[in-house]
Amino acid sequence: MSGEPLGADRDAADQVDEPPTTGLAAVDEALAGLSVLDGRPVSEHHTELAAAHEVLHAELDAPSGQIEGRN
């Protein structure tokens, strides 16, 4: 280990400008909502991360036939 933070070797071209899209509206919205964390103090991250976590759990726990956007 180099002692540098994880991802410290990434240059600006490697940074993601847009959150990934999954095709599941609720998941896409939760991931997009995390973009507000950039520039905020870490102490303010919990609320947004917890909300995204809840959405992801709800989508993953739903039976496959009941997930919005899936056939």
Sequence and secondary structure as in RCSB ss.txt:
>XXXX:A:sequence
MSGEPLGADRDAADQVDEPPTTGLAAVDEALAGLSVLDGRPVSEHHTELAAAHEVLHAELDAPSGQIEGRN
>XXXX:A:secstr
  SS TTTT  GGGS SS    S HHHHHHHHHGGGGTTS GGGHHHHHHHHHHHHHHHHHS GGGSTT  
